[in-house]
Amino acid sequence: MKSNSNPINNNVSYRPDIDGIRAIAVLAVVLFHAFPGYVRGGFLGVDVFFVISGYLISTIIFDALAKRKFTFIDFYSRRIRRIFPALFIVLLASMFFGWLALLPDEYESLGKHVAAGVAFISNLVLLQEVGYFDTASSLKPLLHLWSLGIEEQFYIIWPFVLYLFWKKPTGLFWLICSILLFSFLSSSAFFQKDPAFAFYLPFTRFWELMLGSLLAYLIIFQETGTFFHRRFVATNQSLSRKSVEILSGIGFLMMTVPLFIGGSNKSFSAFLILIPTLGTLILIAVGKDSYLSRRLLSNSSLVFIGLISFPLYMWHWPLLSFAYIIEAGLPDREIRISLVLLSFVLAWVTYIFIEKPIRKKRGFSGIPLTRGLCVVTLLLGISGYVTFHFKGFNQRIAVNDFQTTSLIGEKVLSKKTNLLGTITVFGDSHAGQISKGLSMNGVNNLQSYVRGTCLPIKHVYTYRRPTQFQTEDTGCQPWIDNTLNDLIASKNIDVVILSTFYNQYLDGRIPISSPGLENHSAQEIFSLRLYETVKALSESGKKVVLTLDVPEFMEACLPPRPYLFKDQSNCEISRDEEKKQLNVYASEIKKLVKEFSGVTLYDPRNLLCDKEKCFAKKGGAYLYRFDGNHLTENGVRLLGADLIKSLN
């Protein structure tokens, strides 16, 4: 132990095992994105990165402060040379490919995300759009920049905090602990009330970075006068070889098991994150001399992947996302494998030929380079904003009369007209387009209760299929039952519109179950529980509108993509094919309309079909999005106008 006159351990050296940890984390993230469901906890790899970042950044700052060499200019210059090269090249490539391949509204969205990425506020912008684990997330090539935004917001704040407190180690210790505790408790509270806020807000994520910072503090400061720190130093110095090996193994299991086989994105919580982050902390704390660290984590292959982990993280998601967009859904496995391999190649090229030469620049020789990186990256961010401002430059293509933007909302309020009193729309994303269509046509006093893959029927559980062999609860219960109870009890609601994507629940794409009906088929569960739901709403005095679903197009009908792709001709289906979809559920709905006097039916086929065919394209306007069952802005607007006629 050092004397009080020299309380800081200046022995800061490169740790190859930490690059090995980075490699495992980035591999988990890449596999999670490329093969959804097979690496179920892969999204937690980002949380491992946060712990590593907190540890390394704090260690670097402590070391520089101790040697009286810390300057803000040097710190931020190093961060810029570390981050901007890969960021710039990936954003530039995305803008270039987007110009060639994206439709105007897609390119508009990309431009906004480029500007947000350059400003390091991607997490805040994405929070306004919500849904990291929703289907729409696959259509955002720069979605992964949310984590970079949080890290950079930490990098901006933390050096100033350490600079102010570092000469008072005891105060700094309690400050780190206080921030860690406040952030963790905030994260836990938000995950219960609003998971999107907990996921994207910096102060609900800083506790992960604080874990790393706390470890850096405990390792670097040898004396602080705190009981906790003295115990840590004493314990760390007295650990036997056997204890080190055991702790290393425990830490490794805590980190890897959740990454590759644990959890699901719907059970995401601060406590789920705690397991792999604490495991990472233990691995770093026990040092690089354990057998596991020397033989596995310091393996040259893993270390190399760790070294290229940042450009690999930056490249892999845009490649996969563009493939999702172009293929109008999950690309074939061969395509995804090829894109993962391509992301490794691009990461290697970026690291060897761009990152390393730039990072080698030190002192005054690096300042002009740093300024140049700032200028070109800022210009790219401005070009992104211009793209967003000019609506994606729709003059790039001949077809202008379409939109493919997702129009699903949680609550929709309008101030233009009042129709049949207060209307509530309840259901999954197909109900969302109903409420948006009504709002776009001026309906007043409109409330929308919408959640994707949530069947608006009491006592029914719905399940996703992340793989062919797995199912996981969507988490829609008890939200469905609670919402229904509120609707039934409310005296201020006149009309309840139930709308949903019936076929996906009845043909097995989204499995369903219900307590007490374990041995019943999906069709029987649907029939019995829908009857109970409609009966309860009707008896509460509500007028109930049951909507038949829009026809589903199994192949996408999309406008021609600029320069690279031809128009698709899958824009109509026969009425016979459409009736096969309808027969799955329509008879049950029509029975209820006959049985209950306050229940009416809305059929969108009057709008989307003639006697022989149903259309995904009408009057030159594309009415359907890429998935073949959600409507574009034009389709939503027409649907709302048609429904208003029916209600009147």
VENGIBEL-V332268 format. One record per residue. N is the residue number from 1. RES is the residue in three letters. PHI is phi as a letter, one per 40 degrees, with the letter a starting at -180 (* if undefined). OMEGA is omega in whole degrees, -180 to 180 (NA if undefined). Layout:
N:RES:PHI:OMEGA + N:RES:PHI:OMEGA
This chain:
1:MET:*:-179 + 2:LYS:c:175 + 3:SER:c:-178 + 4:ASN:c:-179 + 5:SER:c:180 + 6:ASN:b:-171 + 7:PRO:c:-172 + 8:ILE:b:175 + 9:ASN:c:-176 + 10:ASN:c:-175 + 11:ASN:c:-180 + 12:VAL:b:-177 + 13:SER:b:-179 + 14:TYR:c:179 + 15:ARG:b:179 + 16:PRO:c:-180 + 17:ASP:c:178 + 18:ILE:c:174 + 19:ASP:c:175 + 20:GLY:c:176 + 21:ILE:c:176 + 22:ARG:d:-178 + 23:ALA:c:180 + 24:ILE:c:-179 + 25:ALA:c:-177 + 26:VAL:c:176 + 27:LEU:c:178 + 28:ALA:c:-180 + 29:VAL:c:-178 + 30:VAL:c:-180 + 31:LEU:c:177 + 32:PHE:c:-179 + 33:HIS:c:-176 + 34:ALA:c:-176 + 35:PHE:b:-174 + 36:PRO:d:176 + 37:GLY:g:-177 + 38:TYR:c:173 + 39:VAL:b:-162 + 40:ARG:c:-180 + 41:GLY:b:-175 + 42:GLY:d:180 + 43:PHE:c:179 + 44:LEU:c:177 + 45:GLY:d:178 + 46:VAL:c:180 + 47:ASP:c:173 + 48:VAL:c:177 + 49:PHE:d:-179 + 50:PHE:c:180 + 51:VAL:c:179 + 52:ILE:c:-179 + 53:SER:c:179 + 54:GLY:c:180 + 55:TYR:c:-175 + 56:LEU:c:-179 + 57:ILE:c:179 + 58:SER:c:178 + 59:THR:c:180 + 60:ILE:c:-178 + 61:ILE:c:178 + 62:PHE:d:-178 + 63:ASP:c:-180 + 64:ALA:c:178 + 65:LEU:c:-179 + 66:ALA:c:-179 + 67:LYS:c:-178 + 68:ARG:f:-180 + 69:LYS:b:-177 + 70:PHE:c:169 + 71:THR:b:-180 + 72:PHE:c:180 + 73:ILE:c:180 + 74:ASP:c:-179 + 75:PHE:c:-177 + 76:TYR:c:176 + 77:SER:c:177 + 78:ARG:c:180 + 79:ARG:c:180 + 80:ILE:c:180 + 81:ARG:c:179 + 82:ARG:c:-169 + 83:ILE:b:-170 + 84:PHE:c:-178 + 85:PRO:d:-180 + 86:ALA:c:179 + 87:LEU:d:-177 + 88:PHE:c:-175 + 89:ILE:c:179 + 90:VAL:c:178 + 91:LEU:c:179 + 92:LEU:c:179 + 93:ALA:c:179 + 94:SER:c:178 + 95:MET:c:180 + 96:PHE:c:-180 + 97:PHE:c:178 + 98:GLY:c:177 + 99:TRP:d:-178 + 100:LEU:c:-165 + 101:ALA:b:-172 + 102:LEU:c:173 + 103:LEU:c:-173 + 104:PRO:d:-178 + 105:ASP:c:175 + 106:GLU:c:-180 + 107:TYR:c:175 + 108:GLU:c:178 + 109:SER:c:178 + 110:LEU:c:179 + 111:GLY:d:178 + 112:LYS:c:-178 + 113:HIS:c:174 + 114:VAL:c:179 + 115:ALA:c:179 + 116:ALA:c:179 + 117:GLY:c:179 + 118:VAL:c:180 + 119:ALA:c:-179 + 120:PHE:f:176 + 121:ILE:b:-179 + 122:SER:d:-179 + 123:ASN:c:-179 + 124:LEU:c:177 + 125:VAL:c:-180 + 126:LEU:c:177 + 127:LEU:c:178 + 128:GLN:c:-180 + 129:GLU:c:174 + 130:VAL:g:170 + 131:GLY:g:178 + 132:TYR:d:-176 + 133:PHE:b:178 + 134:ASP:c:-180 + 135:THR:d:-176 + 136:ALA:c:-179 + 137:SER:c:-180 + 138:SER:c:-178 + 139:LEU:c:179 + 140:LYS:b:-175 + 141:PRO:c:-179 + 142:LEU:b:179 + 143:LEU:d:-174 + 144:HIS:c:180 + 145:LEU:c:177 + 146:TRP:d:-178 + 147:SER:c:177 + 148:LEU:c:177 + 149:GLY:c:180 + 150:ILE:c:179 + 151:GLU:c:-179 + 152:GLU:c:176 + 153:GLN:c:174 + 154:PHE:c:-179 + 155:TYR:c:-180 + 156:ILE:c:-173 + 157:ILE:c:-166 + 158:TRP:c:179 + 159:PRO:d:179 + 160:PHE:c:179 + 161:VAL:c:-179 + 162:LEU:c:180 + 163:TYR:c:-178 + 164:LEU:c:-171 + 165:PHE:b:-166 + 166:TRP:c:179 + 167:LYS:c:177 + 168:LYS:b:-172 + 169:PRO:d:-179 + 170:THR:c:177 + 171:GLY:c:179 + 172:LEU:c:178 + 173:PHE:d:-179 + 174:TRP:c:176 + 175:LEU:c:179 + 176:ILE:c:-180 + 177:CYS:c:-179 + 178:SER:c:179 + 179:ILE:c:180 + 180:LEU:d:-178 + 181:LEU:c:180 + 182:PHE:c:-179 + 183:SER:c:-180 + 184:PHE:c:179 + 185:LEU:c:177 + 186:SER:c:179 + 187:SER:c:180 + 188:SER:c:-179 + 189:ALA:c:-178 + 190:PHE:c:179 + 191:PHE:c:178 + 192:GLN:c:-173 + 193:LYS:c:-177 + 194:ASP:a:-176 + 195:PRO:d:-179 + 196:ALA:c:178 + 197:PHE:c:180 + 198:ALA:c:-177 + 199:PHE:c:-169 + 200:TYR:b:-175 + 201:LEU:c:-178 + 202:PRO:c:-174 + 203:PHE:c:174 + 204:THR:c:178 + 205:ARG:b:-174 + 206:PHE:c:-179 + 207:TRP:c:178 + 208:GLU:c:176 + 209:LEU:c:179 + 210:MET:c:175 + 211:LEU:d:178 + 212:GLY:c:180 + 213:SER:c:179 + 214:LEU:c:178 + 215:LEU:c:178 + 216:ALA:c:178 + 217:TYR:c:-177 + 218:LEU:c:-179 + 219:ILE:c:-173 + 220:ILE:c:179 + 221:PHE:c:-177 + 222:GLN:c:179 + 223:GLU:a:176 + 224:THR:b:-176 + 225:GLY:g:179 + 226:THR:c:179 + 227:PHE:d:-176 + 228:PHE:c:-178 + 229:HIS:c:178 + 230:ARG:c:178 + 231:ARG:c:180 + 232:PHE:c:-178 + 233:VAL:c:-179 + 234:ALA:c:180 + 235:THR:c:-178 + 236:ASN:c:-178 + 237:GLN:c:-175 + 238:SER:b:-179 + 239:LEU:c:176 + 240:SER:c:178 + 241:ARG:d:-180 + 242:LYS:c:180 + 243:SER:c:178 + 244:VAL:c:-179 + 245:GLU:c:180 + 246:ILE:c:179 + 247:LEU:c:179 + 248:SER:c:179 + 249:GLY:c:178 + 250:ILE:c:179 + 251:GLY:c:-180 + 252:PHE:c:179 + 253:LEU:c:179 + 254:MET:c:-180 + 255:MET:c:-169 + 256:THR:c:-177 + 257:VAL:d:177 + 258:PRO:c:-178 + 259:LEU:c:-169 + 260:PHE:b:-179 + 261:ILE:b:-172 + 262:GLY:b:171 + 263:GLY:g:172 + 264:SER:a:-176 + 265:ASN:c:179 + 266:LYS:c:174 + 267:SER:b:-177 + 268:PHE:c:180 + 269:SER:a:178 + 270:ALA:c:-179 + 271:PHE:c:174 + 272:LEU:c:179 + 273:ILE:c:-174 + 274:LEU:d:-175 + 275:ILE:c:-179 + 276:PRO:c:179 + 277:THR:c:176 + 278:LEU:c:176 + 279:GLY:c:177 + 280:THR:c:180 + 281:LEU:c:180 + 282:ILE:c:-180 + 283:LEU:c:179 + 284:ILE:c:-174 + 285:ALA:c:-177 + 286:VAL:c:173 + 287:GLY:g:-173 + 288:LYS:c:-172 + 289:ASP:c:177 + 290:SER:c:-179 + 291:TYR:d:-179 + 292:LEU:c:180 + 293:SER:c:-177 + 294:ARG:c:-172 + 295:ARG:c:-177 + 296:LEU:b:-174 + 297:LEU:c:178 + 298:SER:c:176 + 299:ASN:d:-173 + 300:SER:d:-180 + 301:SER:c:179 + 302:LEU:c:179 + 303:VAL:c:179 + 304:PHE:c:177 + 305:ILE:c:176 + 306:GLY:c:180 + 307:LEU:c:180 + 308:ILE:c:-173 + 309:SER:c:-179 + 310:PHE:c:176 + 311:PRO:c:177 + 312:LEU:c:177 + 313:TYR:c:-178 + 314:MET:c:-175 + 315:TRP:c:-166 + 316:HIS:c:-174 + 317:TRP:c:176 + 318:PRO:d:179 + 319:LEU:c:-180 + 320:LEU:c:-178 + 321:SER:c:177 + 322:PHE:c:177 + 323:ALA:c:175 + 324:TYR:d:-177 + 325:ILE:c:-176 + 326:ILE:c:-179 + 327:GLU:c:-179 + 328:ALA:f:180 + 329:GLY:i:-179 + 330:LEU:c:-180 + 331:PRO:c:176 + 332:ASP:d:-178 + 333:ARG:d:-179 + 334:GLU:c:178 + 335:ILE:c:-178 + 336:ARG:c:177 + 337:ILE:c:180 + 338:SER:c:-179 + 339:LEU:c:175 + 340:VAL:c:178 + 341:LEU:c:178 + 342:LEU:c:179 + 343:SER:c:175 + 344:PHE:c:180 + 345:VAL:c:-180 + 346:LEU:c:178 + 347:ALA:c:179 + 348:TRP:c:179 + 349:VAL:c:180 + 350:THR:c:-178 + 351:TYR:c:-174 + 352:ILE:c:-170 + 353:PHE:c:-179 + 354:ILE:b:-176 + 355:GLU:c:-173 + 356:LYS:d:179 + 357:PRO:c:-179 + 358:ILE:c:-177 + 359:ARG:c:-180 + 360:LYS:c:-179 + 361:LYS:c:-177 + 362:ARG:b:172 + 363:GLY:f:-176 + 364:PHE:c:-179 + 365:SER:c:-180 + 366:GLY:c:-176 + 367:ILE:c:178 + 368:PRO:c:179 + 369:LEU:c:178 + 370:THR:c:178 + 371:ARG:c:179 + 372:GLY:c:178 + 373:LEU:c:179 + 374:CYS:c:-177 + 375:VAL:c:-176 + 376:VAL:c:178 + 377:THR:c:177 + 378:LEU:c:178 + 379:LEU:c:178 + 380:LEU:c:176 + 381:GLY:c:178 + 382:ILE:c:178 + 383:SER:c:176 + 384:GLY:c:179 + 385:TYR:c:178 + 386:VAL:c:177 + 387:THR:d:178 + 388:PHE:c:-177 + 389:HIS:c:-178 + 390:PHE:c:170 + 391:LYS:f:174 + 392:GLY:g:177 + 393:PHE:f:-175 + 394:ASN:c:176 + 395:GLN:c:178 + 396:ARG:c:-177 + 397:ILE:b:-175 + 398:ALA:c:-176 + 399:VAL:c:-179 + 400:ASN:b:-170 + 401:ASP:c:178 + 402:PHE:a:170 + 403:GLN:a:176 + 404:THR:b:-178 + 405:THR:c:173 + 406:SER:c:-175 + 407:LEU:b:-178 + 408:ILE:c:-178 + 409:GLY:b:178 + 410:GLU:c:178 + 411:LYS:b:-178 + 412:VAL:b:180 + 413:LEU:b:-180 + 414:SER:b:-176 + 415:LYS:b:-172 + 416:LYS:c:-176 + 417:THR:b:178 + 418:ASN:b:-175 + 419:LEU:b:175 + 420:LEU:f:180 + 421:GLY:g:-178 + 422:THR:c:-178 + 423:ILE:b:175 + 424:THR:b:176 + 425:VAL:b:-172 + 426:PHE:b:177 + 427:GLY:i:-179 + 428:ASP:c:-175 + 429:SER:c:176 + 430:HIS:c:172 + 431:ALA:c:178 + 432:GLY:d:180 + 433:GLN:c:173 + 434:ILE:c:-178 + 435:SER:c:178 + 436:LYS:c:179 + 437:GLY:c:177 + 438:LEU:c:180 + 439:SER:c:-179 + 440:MET:c:179 + 441:ASN:b:169 + 442:GLY:g:179 + 443:VAL:c:-179 + 444:ASN:c:178 + 445:ASN:f:-178 + 446:LEU:b:177 + 447:GLN:b:-178 + 448:SER:b:175 + 449:TYR:b:-169 + 450:VAL:b:170 + 451:ARG:a:-179 + 452:GLY:c:179 + 453:THR:f:176 + 454:CYS:b:179 + 455:LEU:c:-173 + 456:PRO:c:-179 + 457:ILE:b:-173 + 458:LYS:c:174 + 459:HIS:g:-180 + 460:VAL:b:176 + 461:TYR:c:177 + 462:THR:b:-173 + 463:TYR:b:172 + 464:ARG:c:174 + 465:ARG:b:179 + 466:PRO:c:172 + 467:THR:b:-180 + 468:GLN:c:-172 + 469:PHE:b:-175 + 470:GLN:b:168 + 471:THR:b:175 + 472:GLU:a:-178 + 473:ASP:c:179 + 474:THR:c:-178 + 475:GLY:g:-178 + 476:CYS:c:174 + 477:GLN:c:10 + 478:PRO:c:-177 + 479:TRP:d:-179 + 480:ILE:c:-177 + 481:ASP:c:179 + 482:ASN:c:178 + 483:THR:c:178 + 484:LEU:c:179 + 485:ASN:c:178 + 486:ASP:c:180 + 487:LEU:c:-179 + 488:ILE:c:-177 + 489:ALA:c:-175 + 490:SER:c:176 + 491:LYS:c:-174 + 492:ASN:b:-179 + 493:ILE:b:-178 + 494:ASP:c:-175 + 495:VAL:b:174 + 496:VAL:b:178 + 497:ILE:b:176 + 498:LEU:c:-179 + 499:SER:a:-178 + 500:THR:a:179 + 501:PHE:c:-170 + 502:TYR:d:-170 + 503:ASN:c:-177 + 504:GLN:c:178 + 505:TYR:c:-175 + 506:LEU:b:179 + 507:ASP:b:173 + 508:GLY:g:178 + 509:ARG:c:172 + 510:ILE:b:-179 + 511:PRO:c:178 + 512:ILE:b:174 + 513:SER:a:180 + 514:SER:a:178 + 515:PRO:d:-179 + 516:GLY:g:-180 + 517:LEU:b:-173 + 518:GLU:c:-177 + 519:ASN:c:-179 + 520:HIS:c:177 + 521:SER:c:177 + 522:ALA:d:-180 + 523:GLN:c:180 + 524:GLU:c:177 + 525:ILE:c:180 + 526:PHE:d:-177 + 527:SER:c:-177 + 528:LEU:c:-176 + 529:ARG:c:175 + 530:LEU:c:178 + 531:TYR:d:-180 + 532:GLU:c:-178 + 533:THR:c:-178 + 534:VAL:c:179 + 535:LYS:c:-179 + 536:ALA:c:178 + 537:LEU:c:-179 + 538:SER:c:-179 + 539:GLU:c:177 + 540:SER:c:177 + 541:GLY:g:-180 + 542:LYS:c:166 + 543:LYS:c:-175 + 544:VAL:b:175 + 545:VAL:b:176 + 546:LEU:c:-178 + 547:THR:b:165 + 548:LEU:c:-176 + 549:ASP:c:175 + 550:VAL:c:176 + 551:PRO:d:-180 + 552:GLU:b:177 + 553:PHE:b:-176 + 554:MET:c:176 + 555:GLU:b:-173 + 556:ALA:c:170 + 557:CYS:b:-174 + 558:LEU:b:174 + 559:PRO:c:178 + 560:PRO:c:177 + 561:ARG:c:-175 + 562:PRO:c:168 + 563:TYR:g:-171 + 564:LEU:b:-168 + 565:PHE:b:-179 + 566:LYS:c:177 + 567:ASP:c:176 + 568:GLN:c:-173 + 569:SER:b:-177 + 570:ASN:c:-170 + 571:CYS:b:176 + 572:GLU:a:174 + 573:ILE:b:-179 + 574:SER:c:177 + 575:ARG:c:178 + 576:ASP:c:178 + 577:GLU:c:180 + 578:GLU:c:-180 + 579:LYS:c:176 + 580:LYS:c:175 + 581:GLN:c:-175 + 582:LEU:c:-175 + 583:ASN:c:-178 + 584:VAL:c:-171 + 585:TYR:b:-168 + 586:ALA:c:-177 + 587:SER:c:179 + 588:GLU:c:180 + 589:ILE:c:-179 + 590:LYS:c:176 + 591:LYS:c:-178 + 592:LEU:c:178 + 593:VAL:c:179 + 594:LYS:c:-173 + 595:GLU:c:-175 + 596:PHE:b:-175 + 597:SER:c:-178 + 598:GLY:c:-177 + 599:VAL:b:178 + 600:THR:b:-175 + 601:LEU:b:170 + 602:TYR:b:-178 + 603:ASP:b:-179 + 604:PRO:c:-179 + 605:ARG:c:174 + 606:ASN:c:180 + 607:LEU:c:-168 + 608:LEU:b:-176 + 609:CYS:b:165 + 610:ASP:b:-176 + 611:LYS:c:-174 + 612:GLU:b:-173 + 613:LYS:a:169 + 614:CYS:b:-169 + 615:PHE:b:171 + 616:ALA:c:-180 + 617:LYS:b:-174 + 618:LYS:a:180 + 619:GLY:g:-179 + 620:GLY:g:-179 + 621:ALA:c:177 + 622:TYR:c:-172 + 623:LEU:c:-175 + 624:TYR:b:173 + 625:ARG:c:-171 + 626:PHE:c:-174 + 627:ASP:c:175 + 628:GLY:g:178 + 629:ASN:b:173 + 630:HIS:b:-175 + 631:LEU:c:173 + 632:THR:c:179 + 633:GLU:d:177 + 634:ASN:c:-180 + 635:GLY:c:180 + 636:VAL:c:-180 + 637:ARG:c:179 + 638:LEU:c:179 + 639:LEU:c:179 + 640:GLY:c:180 + 641:ALA:c:-180 + 642:ASP:c:179 + 643:LEU:c:178 + 644:ILE:c:176 + 645:LYS:d:-179 + 646:SER:c:180 + 647:LEU:c:179 + 648:ASN:c:NA
